[in-house]
Amino acid sequence: MIRFDPHLLVRAGAIYIATLAMVALWVWRRPSRRFIAGAMLAAAWNVPVVLGLHLLALRWGWWNFDAQGGLFLGMPVDLFAAWVALWSIVPAFAFPASHPFVPAAFALALDLVLMPIAAPVIQLGPYWLVGEALGVLVGVLPGQLLARWTAGDSHVRARAALQALAFSGLLLFVLPAIAIEGSGSPWINPSARPNWQLSLIVQLLAGVGLLGLTAVQEFAERGRGTPVPFDPPKTIVTTGIYSYVRNPMQLSAVLLLLILGAVLANWWVAASALVAHVYSAGLAGWDEDQDLRDRFGEDWMAYRRGVRAWVPGFRPWHLPATSPAQLYVSEECAMCSEVGRWFQARGARHLDIVPAEHHATPLTRIAYESEDGKYRASGIVAISRALEHIHLGWALIGFACRLPIVASFVQLLADASGAQPRRISASTPHH
């Protein structure tokens, strides 16, 4: 009588179930290119989520794994891959038009059935449903929203934000874990460092990460697209951080890995920065350059000649033969007029300071309009945009101040300090 190893049966069964489900749904749905891109982004979102949930489960006793060989941070790689697929690609293909809670409920029901019968490989604790609920809320639901928004080319800012979070998790958590686990090399836990070092580390990571975050924001706001090759900006983006350096996201990633390598005292993590740079400057750079040349022609070639790829310039560059952006500042408001004079004194490039009273519609705050009139901002965001026209130092402050959430907080502080919106009149100053 043939006896099967239950450990092998569970591990092989998990990967076969996930693979067969994906193939069957692929044949049934015949997904489009954007649909596939959305499903893959949902998977990218769930890779760090599933890995992080596994580490939390070990800490809080939700579940653990009894397995030998093929492990990543103590988790079987085959179960890891199957889990990610069943939380991302499978529900995205199975329920493309349903309410987002439907695929989330499907993933929850699937786990309620499969996880108990996956014994003895998966050993469940008494509170495993807590971890399961957390995983569905943090992993499945946002991943399905990202898949749908990508497939439908909607909610560009929200999906760009989710992409930024997903790739941050991959870059800062998954990739270093692979480098350390794969090499078996020693490393230092950052939490063991003194508080002053931790504070410095956080500031360094935040400062370098700002380059990548503001680049993603610029793609969404000015290019109406995202960094993913299958979901690129619809117009050439040469503003914001892109007026200083051509590859801000790649530059940010390389610097972050170098800093992490130093923080973790692990040369393999630092070496991954070199690999990322070679890949970005080589194969990816060549393919991207050809694509941009085909889509944007001479505008791209002029931008390529004027802005360096990896070393930021001190002053911003702008496409030739384009009109300056405009900063509308009221002449009736002493505070606002002072702001206008401040920008003029610092030689803001490609920026005209225009009386707000000349605007076609009544304004209640300082306003910024791009040279083509397609982008408008007011208040703190307008001032942040204007800062980008001076030099890189002021631009970095502007990038930080107009990030989502940060911009609202800074605007709230400004309003509390007297910069609240007011209409232009002879007696009421304008901000």
C-alpha positions as CSV (number, residue, x, y, z in Angstrom):
1,M,0.0,0.0,0.0
2,I,1.4,3.4,-1.0
3,R,1.5,5.9,1.8
4,F,1.9,9.6,1.0
5,D,3.9,12.0,3.1
6,P,1.2,14.5,4.4
7,H,3.8,17.3,4.4
8,L,4.6,16.8,0.7
9,L,0.9,16.4,-0.2
10,V,0.0,19.7,1.4
11,R,2.9,21.7,-0.1
12,A,2.5,20.2,-3.6
13,G,-1.3,20.5,-3.4
14,A,-1.2,24.2,-2.5
15,I,0.9,25.2,-5.5
16,Y,-1.1,22.9,-7.8
17,I,-4.4,24.3,-6.7
18,A,-3.2,27.9,-7.2
19,T,-1.6,27.2,-10.5
20,L,-4.6,25.3,-11.9
21,A,-7.0,28.0,-10.7
22,M,-5.0,30.7,-12.4
23,V,-4.7,28.7,-15.7
24,A,-8.4,27.9,-15.7
25,L,-9.4,31.5,-15.0
26,W,-7.0,32.8,-17.7
27,V,-8.6,30.5,-20.3
28,W,-12.1,31.5,-19.2
29,R,-11.6,35.3,-18.9
30,R,-9.0,35.9,-21.7
31,P,-7.8,38.9,-19.7
32,S,-6.5,42.1,-21.5
33,R,-3.1,43.5,-21.0
34,R,-4.2,46.1,-18.5
35,F,-6.2,43.4,-16.6
36,I,-3.1,41.2,-16.3
37,A,-1.1,44.2,-15.2
38,G,-3.7,44.9,-12.5
39,A,-3.6,41.3,-11.2
40,M,0.2,41.3,-11.1
41,L,0.2,44.6,-9.1
42,A,-2.3,42.9,-6.7
43,A,0.3,40.2,-6.3
44,A,3.1,42.7,-5.8
45,W,1.0,44.3,-3.0
46,N,0.4,40.9,-1.3
47,V,4.0,39.7,-1.3
48,P,5.2,41.9,1.5
49,V,1.8,41.7,3.2
50,V,1.8,37.9,3.4
51,L,5.5,37.8,4.5
52,G,4.8,40.5,7.2
53,L,1.7,38.6,8.3
54,H,3.7,35.4,8.7
55,L,6.2,37.2,11.0
56,L,3.3,38.6,13.1
57,A,1.7,35.2,13.2
58,L,4.9,33.7,14.7
59,R,5.1,36.5,17.2
60,W,1.5,36.3,18.4
61,G,0.9,32.6,18.0
62,W,-1.7,32.8,15.2
63,W,0.0,29.9,13.3
64,N,3.3,28.4,12.5
65,F,4.8,26.0,10.0
66,D,6.2,22.5,10.4
67,A,8.3,22.1,7.3
68,Q,11.8,21.3,6.2
69,G,13.6,22.7,3.2
70,G,12.5,25.4,0.7
71,L,11.9,27.9,3.5
72,F,12.0,31.7,3.5
73,L,12.1,33.2,6.9
74,G,10.6,29.9,8.2
75,M,7.7,29.9,5.7
76,P,7.6,27.3,2.9
77,V,8.2,29.0,-0.4
78,D,5.5,27.0,-2.2
79,L,2.8,27.9,0.4
80,F,4.0,31.5,0.2
81,A,3.6,31.6,-3.6
82,A,0.2,29.9,-3.4
83,W,-1.0,32.2,-0.7
84,V,-0.1,35.3,-2.7
85,A,-1.7,33.9,-5.8
86,L,-4.9,33.0,-4.0
87,W,-5.1,36.4,-2.4
88,S,-4.4,38.4,-5.6
89,I,-4.4,36.9,-9.1
90,V,-7.2,34.3,-8.6
91,P,-9.8,36.6,-7.1
92,A,-8.9,39.3,-9.6
93,F,-9.6,37.0,-12.5
94,A,-12.6,35.3,-10.9
95,F,-14.5,38.5,-9.9
96,P,-13.5,41.3,-12.2
97,A,-16.7,43.3,-12.0
98,S,-18.0,42.4,-8.6
99,H,-18.0,44.6,-5.5
100,P,-14.5,44.6,-4.0
101,F,-15.8,42.8,-0.8
102,V,-16.9,39.8,-3.0
103,P,-13.3,38.7,-3.8
104,A,-12.3,39.5,-0.2
105,A,-15.1,37.3,1.1
106,F,-14.0,34.6,-1.4
107,A,-10.4,34.7,-0.2
108,L,-11.6,34.5,3.4
109,A,-13.9,31.5,2.7
110,L,-11.1,29.8,0.8
111,D,-8.7,30.2,3.7
112,L,-11.3,29.0,6.2
113,V,-11.5,25.8,4.2
114,L,-7.9,25.2,3.2
115,M,-5.9,26.3,6.3
116,P,-7.4,23.8,8.7
117,I,-6.9,20.9,6.2
118,A,-3.3,22.0,5.6
119,A,-2.2,20.3,8.8
120,P,0.4,19.2,9.8
121,V,2.3,21.7,7.7
122,I,0.2,24.7,9.0
123,Q,-0.4,24.5,12.7
124,L,-3.1,26.9,13.8
125,G,-3.3,28.7,17.1
126,P,-6.5,29.5,19.0
127,Y,-6.6,33.1,17.6
128,W,-5.7,32.4,14.0
129,L,-8.8,34.0,12.7
130,V,-7.5,37.3,14.0
131,G,-4.5,37.1,11.7
132,E,-6.8,35.9,8.9
133,A,-9.1,38.9,9.2
134,L,-6.1,41.3,9.4
135,G,-4.7,39.7,6.2
136,V,-7.9,40.1,4.3
137,L,-8.3,43.7,5.3
138,V,-4.7,44.7,4.7
139,G,-3.8,42.3,1.8
140,V,-6.8,41.1,-0.2
141,L,-9.0,44.2,-0.2
142,P,-6.4,46.9,-1.2
143,G,-4.9,44.5,-3.7
144,Q,-8.2,44.0,-5.4
145,L,-8.8,47.7,-5.5
146,L,-5.4,48.2,-7.1
147,A,-6.2,45.5,-9.7
148,R,-9.6,47.0,-10.6
149,W,-8.4,50.6,-10.8
150,T,-5.4,49.5,-13.0
151,A,-7.6,47.4,-15.3
152,G,-10.2,50.3,-15.6
153,D,-7.6,53.1,-15.8
154,S,-9.3,54.9,-13.0
155,H,-8.4,56.5,-9.6
156,V,-5.0,57.3,-10.9
157,R,-3.8,59.0,-7.7
158,A,-5.1,56.3,-5.4
159,R,-3.6,53.5,-7.5
160,A,-0.3,55.3,-7.7
161,A,-0.3,55.6,-3.9
162,L,-0.9,51.9,-3.5
163,Q,1.8,51.1,-6.0
164,A,4.2,53.3,-4.1
165,L,3.4,51.4,-0.8
166,A,3.7,48.0,-2.5
167,F,7.1,48.7,-4.1
168,S,8.3,50.3,-0.9
169,G,7.4,47.1,0.9
170,L,9.3,45.0,-1.7
171,L,12.3,47.3,-1.7
172,L,12.7,48.0,2.0
173,F,11.5,44.6,3.4
174,V,11.3,41.7,0.9
175,L,14.5,42.4,-1.1
176,P,16.8,42.9,2.0
177,A,15.2,39.7,3.5
178,I,16.0,37.7,0.3
179,A,19.6,39.1,0.3
180,I,20.2,38.2,3.9
181,E,18.4,34.8,3.9
182,G,19.8,33.7,0.6
183,S,23.4,34.5,1.5
184,G,23.2,33.3,5.1
185,S,25.2,36.4,6.0
186,P,25.1,38.2,9.4
187,W,23.3,41.4,9.9
188,I,22.5,43.9,12.7
189,N,18.9,44.5,13.9
190,P,18.3,48.3,13.6
191,S,16.3,48.2,16.9
192,A,19.6,47.3,18.7
193,R,21.1,50.7,17.8
194,P,21.0,53.7,20.1
195,N,18.0,56.0,19.8
196,W,20.0,58.9,18.2
197,Q,21.2,56.5,15.5
198,L,17.6,55.3,14.9
199,S,16.5,58.9,14.6
200,L,19.2,59.7,12.1
201,I,18.4,56.5,10.1
202,V,14.7,57.4,9.8
203,Q,15.6,60.9,8.7
204,L,18.0,59.6,6.0
205,L,15.5,57.1,4.7
206,A,12.7,59.7,4.6
207,G,14.9,62.2,2.8
208,V,16.0,59.8,0.2
209,G,12.5,58.2,-0.1
210,L,11.1,61.6,-0.8
211,L,12.7,61.6,-4.2
212,G,10.8,58.5,-5.2
213,L,7.5,59.5,-3.6
214,T,7.4,62.9,-5.2
215,A,8.2,61.3,-8.6
216,V,5.2,58.9,-8.3
217,Q,3.0,61.9,-7.3
218,E,4.3,63.8,-10.3
219,F,3.5,61.0,-12.7
220,A,-0.1,60.8,-11.3
221,E,-0.8,64.5,-11.2
222,R,1.0,65.8,-14.3
223,G,1.2,62.7,-16.5
224,R,-2.1,60.9,-15.4
225,G,-0.2,57.6,-15.1
226,T,2.0,55.5,-12.8
227,P,5.5,54.2,-12.8
228,V,4.5,50.7,-14.0
229,P,5.5,50.1,-17.6
230,F,2.1,48.8,-18.5
231,D,0.4,51.9,-16.9
232,P,2.7,54.8,-17.9
233,P,2.0,58.6,-18.0
234,K,0.0,59.7,-21.0
235,T,2.1,62.9,-21.4
236,I,5.8,63.6,-21.0
237,V,6.6,64.6,-17.4
238,T,9.4,67.2,-17.1
239,T,8.2,69.1,-14.0
240,G,8.7,68.7,-10.3
241,I,11.6,66.4,-9.4
242,Y,11.8,65.5,-13.1
243,S,13.0,69.0,-13.9
244,Y,16.1,68.2,-11.8
245,V,16.9,64.5,-12.6
246,R,15.6,62.0,-15.1
247,N,15.5,58.9,-12.9
248,P,14.4,60.0,-9.5
249,M,12.7,56.7,-8.6
250,Q,15.7,54.6,-9.6
251,L,18.0,57.0,-7.8
252,S,15.9,56.8,-4.7
253,A,15.8,53.0,-4.8
254,V,19.6,52.7,-5.2
255,L,20.3,55.1,-2.4
256,L,17.8,53.5,-0.1
257,L,19.4,50.1,-0.6
258,L,22.9,51.5,0.1
259,I,21.7,53.1,3.3
260,L,19.9,49.9,4.3
261,G,23.1,47.9,3.6
262,A,25.0,50.2,6.0
263,V,22.3,50.2,8.6
264,L,22.0,46.4,8.6
265,A,25.8,46.0,8.3
266,N,25.2,43.6,5.4
267,W,27.2,43.8,2.2
268,W,24.7,41.7,0.2
269,V,22.0,44.3,0.8
270,A,24.4,47.0,-0.3
271,A,25.4,45.0,-3.3
272,S,21.8,44.8,-4.4
273,A,22.0,48.6,-4.9
274,L,24.7,48.1,-7.5
275,V,22.6,45.4,-9.2
276,A,19.6,47.8,-9.3
277,H,21.7,50.6,-10.7
278,V,23.2,48.3,-13.5
279,Y,19.8,47.0,-14.4
280,S,18.2,50.5,-14.4
281,A,21.0,52.1,-16.4
282,G,21.4,49.2,-18.7
283,L,18.5,47.0,-20.0
284,A,15.7,48.9,-18.4
285,G,17.2,52.3,-19.4
286,W,17.6,51.3,-23.0
287,D,14.1,50.0,-23.3
288,E,12.6,53.0,-21.6
289,D,14.6,55.4,-23.7
290,Q,13.3,53.9,-26.9
291,D,9.7,53.8,-25.7
292,L,9.9,57.5,-24.7
293,R,11.5,58.5,-28.0
294,D,8.7,56.7,-29.9
295,R,6.0,58.3,-27.8
296,F,7.2,61.9,-27.3
297,G,9.7,62.5,-30.1
298,E,11.7,65.7,-30.0
299,D,10.3,66.8,-26.6
300,W,11.9,63.7,-25.1
301,M,15.2,64.2,-26.9
302,A,15.4,67.9,-25.7
303,Y,14.6,66.8,-22.2
304,R,17.3,64.0,-22.4
305,R,19.9,66.5,-23.5
306,G,19.0,69.0,-20.8
307,V,18.6,66.9,-17.7
308,R,21.1,64.3,-16.3
309,A,19.9,60.8,-15.6
310,W,21.4,60.1,-12.2
311,V,22.9,63.4,-10.8
312,P,20.3,66.1,-10.0
313,G,20.9,69.6,-11.3
314,F,20.9,72.5,-8.9
315,R,18.5,74.6,-11.1
316,P,15.3,73.3,-12.7
317,W,15.2,72.7,-16.5
318,H,12.1,73.5,-18.6
319,L,11.2,72.6,-22.2
320,P,12.2,75.4,-24.5
321,A,9.6,77.5,-26.3
322,T,7.0,77.0,-23.5
323,S,5.4,79.8,-21.6
324,P,6.3,80.2,-17.9
325,A,4.0,78.9,-15.1
326,Q,2.1,81.6,-13.2
327,L,1.8,82.3,-9.5
328,Y,-1.2,84.5,-8.8
329,V,-0.6,86.7,-5.8
330,S,-3.0,89.5,-4.6
331,E,-1.7,93.1,-4.7
332,E,-4.2,94.1,-2.1
333,C,-2.7,91.7,0.6
334,A,0.6,92.9,2.2
335,M,1.5,89.3,3.2
336,C,0.7,87.9,-0.2
337,S,2.6,90.7,-2.0
338,E,5.6,89.9,0.2
339,V,5.5,86.3,-0.9
340,G,5.5,87.4,-4.5
341,R,8.5,89.7,-3.9
342,W,10.3,86.8,-2.1
343,F,10.0,84.6,-5.2
344,Q,11.2,87.3,-7.5
345,A,14.2,88.1,-5.3
346,R,15.3,84.5,-5.5
347,G,15.2,84.3,-9.3
348,A,12.5,81.7,-9.7
349,R,12.9,80.2,-13.2
350,H,10.1,79.9,-15.7
351,L,7.7,81.5,-13.2
352,D,5.7,84.7,-13.7
353,I,4.3,86.5,-10.6
354,V,0.9,87.7,-11.7
355,P,-1.7,89.9,-9.7
356,A,-4.5,87.6,-8.5
357,E,-6.9,90.4,-9.4
358,H,-6.1,89.7,-13.1
359,H,-7.3,86.1,-12.9
360,A,-10.3,85.1,-14.9
361,T,-12.2,83.8,-11.9
362,P,-12.2,85.1,-8.3
363,L,-9.5,83.5,-6.2
364,T,-9.5,83.0,-2.4
365,R,-5.9,81.8,-2.0
366,I,-2.5,82.2,-3.7
367,A,-2.8,80.1,-6.9
368,Y,-0.4,78.3,-9.3
369,E,-1.1,77.4,-12.9
370,S,1.2,75.4,-15.2
371,E,2.3,76.8,-18.5
372,D,-0.3,74.8,-20.4
373,G,-3.1,75.7,-18.0
374,K,-3.9,72.0,-17.4
375,Y,-2.6,72.0,-13.8
376,R,-3.8,74.3,-11.0
377,A,-3.1,74.4,-7.3
378,S,-3.8,76.8,-4.5
379,G,-2.6,77.6,-1.0
380,I,0.3,75.6,0.3
381,V,0.5,73.4,-2.7
382,A,0.7,76.4,-5.0
383,I,3.6,77.8,-2.9
384,S,5.2,74.4,-2.9
385,R,5.0,74.3,-6.7
386,A,6.6,77.7,-6.9
387,L,9.4,76.6,-4.7
388,E,10.3,74.0,-7.3
389,H,11.2,76.9,-9.7
390,I,14.1,78.2,-7.5
391,H,16.6,75.5,-6.9
392,L,16.9,71.9,-5.6
393,G,17.1,73.0,-1.9
394,W,13.9,74.8,-1.9
395,A,12.3,72.2,-4.3
396,L,12.9,69.5,-1.7
397,I,10.9,71.5,0.8
398,G,8.2,72.0,-1.8
399,F,8.1,68.2,-2.6
400,A,7.7,67.4,1.1
401,C,5.0,70.0,1.7
402,R,2.7,68.9,-1.1
403,L,2.7,65.2,-0.4
404,P,-0.7,63.8,0.4
405,I,-1.7,64.2,4.0
406,V,1.3,66.4,4.6
407,A,-0.1,69.2,2.4
408,S,-3.4,69.2,4.3
409,F,-1.6,69.3,7.7
410,V,0.7,72.2,6.6
411,Q,-2.3,74.1,5.1
412,L,-4.2,73.7,8.4
413,L,-1.2,75.2,10.3
414,A,-1.0,78.0,7.8
415,D,-4.7,78.8,8.1
416,A,-4.4,78.8,11.9
417,S,-1.6,81.4,11.5
418,G,-3.7,83.8,9.5
419,A,-3.5,82.5,5.9
420,Q,-7.1,81.3,5.7
421,P,-8.9,81.9,2.4
422,R,-10.3,85.4,1.8
423,R,-11.9,87.1,-1.2
424,I,-10.2,90.0,-2.9
425,S,-11.7,93.4,-2.1
426,A,-10.7,96.9,-1.2
427,S,-11.1,96.1,2.5
428,T,-10.5,92.4,2.7
429,P,-7.0,91.1,1.9
430,H,-6.5,88.0,-0.3
431,H,-4.5,84.9,0.5
